[in-house]
Amino acid sequence: MKAPISVDEKKDFIRWLLNTHQMKMREAMWVLNYIAGHDQIMKYVHFVDDLDGKSRGLVLSAHGVDNEPFRFFKGNLTTSDPEKAFHDIRLNWDENLYIMLHFKEALSSPEYALVREENSAQELKIGEDEKLLAEKFLDQMMSCFEQEALKQEIDQALDRRDKETFLKLSALLQEKTF
């Protein structure tokens, strides 16, 4: 597994990209320069090959490739307006921002390879229904564990011939199972 990518490595890459490739939209360069100028934003920037499953992303293309020039999305909202993307990035600087870049020979670029992250861990989006199901499941599991622990204590009380503890724990077990 690759070591975490430092803020400085990401900033160096953006500088290299802007010095060696001309973006299709001038505003894309402004957005990249803004991002590179703010370490607190750079901590949350991830360069990836695929944006599937990501909650917020930016697609930028340089001249020389056939891809769309600029696209920003957050949740289900998508825009090709760099100004809207800029405002979201500026206001939500502490949210992950996944950037997919298209430029000539991107996949063979050692500079890009240095900062590109694996897409193996998709961002997990959990809705209220899933949270409630998870809580219900955890409650049920805890109840099962408690019942099993009580049964073991009852068995131990039987082994010790401790009638008082046996009766007390048995009553408690009956309360929990009904």
Summary of the structure (lengths in Angstrom):
residues: 178
radius of gyration: 27.0
end to end distance: 49.6
largest distance: 84.4
contacts: 453
relative contact order: 0.13
helix: 54%
strand: 15%
